[in-house]
């Protein structure tokens, strides 16, 4: 009498690990986007940063709902967005599994760029030295990416670290389009980026950020402000913040002293071959 072959038991899925997300990223997206977008952004950031590996199960809808304090319908919409990006896939009775560590579209930049390029803004303070309303001439328009003749408010100042006794981090030139000029009068501008204030007060979210970094030699005024030597190396970082409809909301220019005074770090996933 032949022995009966043992019945193969399906492998149990690995338990989902606790929810992990970047609090600053989640705060930004929650302020500027619907709730499902903030959940999707936080989960996407975990995947893009390899804190959730390909093949790993996400927490259940109920667990995500409790972790983010949102409804299950909000969680389902967030997961649907991640599926559209090709980051996750769902199977009935199994759960939602990470299937890729980079999206099929350009959403990766939209998820990460604002936090990446403005990471220090909420941990410093802006000393405002002047504030002026102006109309962009050809030179200024080219510099900030605006249309000649458009109206702006220019805020000039110094950005300081929280630690007392340290020199300024940068010389700041901030231009906000006249439509949202009210944010330049808010006391919160000292510690809060203008784009975030625009989102809070006017409900207009940043959809794209363009950034340009250039090596320069500090002129006398820049060197004096940054307590550096004239002609010493510096970095000029220009950023332009755009709404989803293409409007330029804000343009910033920061001049930094180089050497051991400032370091810029940005990690990106590998591009498609």
N, C-alpha and C positions, 0 to 999 in steps of 0.2 A: 504494500500500500504506500503510495507516494505521499511525501510530506507536502502540506499546503504551504505555498510561498507566503512569506509574511506580507501583510498589507502595508504599502507605503503610506506614510502619513505626510500630508503637506506640511512644509516648513512653516513655522509660525513667523509672521513678520516681526522684525526687530522693533522693540518699543521706541516710540518717538521720544527724542530728547526734549528738555524744557525749551520754551520759547526764548530766543536770544535776539536782541536787536539793538541798533545804535540809537540811544535816546535822543541825540541832537537831530539825527535824520528823521526820526519819527515825529519829533516836535515840529520841525520845519514842514514836513509833508502834511501833518494834521492841520497846521495853520493855513496852508496854501491850497489844500486839495480836499475832496470829499473823504470821509472816514475810510472807505474801502481802499482809497489810494494810499493812505498812510500805512495801512496794514500791508498792502502789496509792496510798498517801498521798503518797509522794515524787513519783510521776509526775503525780498529780492536782494537786499544788501547782505543778509546772512549768506545767501547762495553765492553771490558775486565775490564775497570776501572769503569763500571756502570755509565758513563756519558751519555750513551744512553741506555735506558731501553728496556727490552724485550717487544715487541709489538709496539715500536715506529717506525715511518716511517723515513727513511733517506731522506735527501734533494734529489731533482730531479737530473737527469744526468746533466742538464744544470747548476743548482746551484753548483753542485760539480765541474763541469768543470771550472766555473768562480772562485770558492773558491781556487782551487789548481792550477789554471792557466795551465790546461792541456786540451787535446782534449777529446771529448765525447767518442771516441773509447778507450782512456786510462782509462776513468772512467768505461766504460763497462767491461773492462778486470779486473780492480780492484774489481768490484762488483762480477764478476764471481769467483774470488779467494775467496772472503768472502762466497759465496754460497757453494763452495767446502769445506770450513771449517765448514759449518753448522751454521754460525753465522747469516746469513740473508736469506730471501726467497723473490722472486719477483712474483708479480701477475699483469697481463696486466690491465691497467686502474686504478690500485691502487698505485703502486710504490714498492719500496724495503723496507721490514720491518725486524727489528731485531727479530730473533726467538730464540736465545740462547745467553747466556753470557759467554760461554766458548766453544772452538772449539772441533771438533771431533778428532783432531790430535795433535801432539806436536808442532804445529806452534806457540802456545801461548808463549813458551819459546823463539822461534826465534824472535818473534815480540818484546818482552819486555826485554830480558835478558841483551843485550849489554848496553842499556841505564840505566837499573837498577843497574848493577854492576859497571858501570863507570860514574855514575851520577855526581861526583864531579870533574872529570878530566879536564873539560873545564872551571871550575871556580877556578882553582888553577894554580900554576906554578911549574915546575920541575927545580930544581937546579942540573945540571949535575956535578958530582964530578970526574968521571972517565968514560972512554970508551975504551973497549978492544975487540979485535977479539980473539976467542978461539975455541978449539975443545972440544966437550963434552966428559968428561970421564964418567965412570959408575955412580959415585955419582951425578954429575951434571945432567946427562941424566935422572936419576930417579927423581931428584928434579923438573925439568922443564917439564918432559914428553917427552923427545926427544930420538932419537936413538943414542946410543954410537958411537962416532966418527964423528957425524954431526957437522957442523960449524955454529957458532953463533957470534953475537956481543952483548957484555954485557955492559949495561949502568947502572952505580950506581949513586944514588943521593938522594936528599931530596925533598919531595913535600911540598910546602908552601901554606898557605891560602893567599887570596888577601889582607886581612887586615894587615897592618904593625904592627910590635911589637908582633905578636903572634908566638908561637913555631911551629916547623914543624909539619905537619900532619902525615907524615910517612917517613920511610926509604925505598927507592925504589931500587929494582933490576930488571931491564928489560932485557929480552933476545929476540932478533929478529933474525930469521933465516937468514943466510948469503945471501940468494937469494934476500932479501929485506933490506939488511944492509944500503942501501943509505938513508933510512928515519931517521936513527940515526944521520946523519950529518946535517939534516935540522934544521934551526932555529925554525921552528914551533913546534918541539918536546917539547919545553919548555911549551907550552900551549895547545898542541893538542895530543890526544892519538895516539900511534904508529899505532894501527890497522886502525885508520881513515886515517893516512898518507899513509899507504900501499894501502888502497882503492883508494885514490886520485891519487897516482903516478903510481900504477901498475894495477889498475882496479880489484883487488882481494878482494872480500867481505868476511866479517866474517859471517859464517853460524852457528857456535856453540861456546858457551863459557862454559867452565867448571870452577867451583869455589870451593875452599876449605877454610874454616875458622877454625883456630886452636887457642886455648888459650895458651899463652906462658908466661914465666917470662923473662923480658928484661935482656940481658947480659950487660956488662959494656959499650961496644961500642954502642949498640942500645940505652941504657939509656942516654949516653952522647949526642948522636945526637938528641934525642927527648926531652932533658932537663927534664928527669925523673930520678927516683931513681933506681939504679941497683936492679934487683930482683923484681921490681914492675910488676903488671899485664900488659900484652900486648896482641894484636891480630895479628896473621899472616894470611894474606889473599893472597892466590895464585890463579891466573887466567891463563887459557890457551885458546888461541883464534885459532879456526880452520876454514879453508876454506871448501867449499862444497865438495871438493874431499878428505877431510880428512887430508890435510897438516896442520901441526902446524906452524902458522905464527909468533906467539908471545907468550911469557910466562912472567908473571909479578909476583913479590913477593913484598908485602907491609907489613911492620912492623909498627903497630900503638901502641901508649901508650893508655891504657884503662882509667878507671875512668871517669872524666868529659871531657876528651880530644877528644874522638871520639865516635860516635854512628853510627851504621849501621842499616838501615831500609829497609825492602823489603816486599812488599805486594803481595801475590799470591792468586789466586782463589782456591776454594775447589777442592780437587781431587775427581775422580770418586770413588764411594763406592765399 
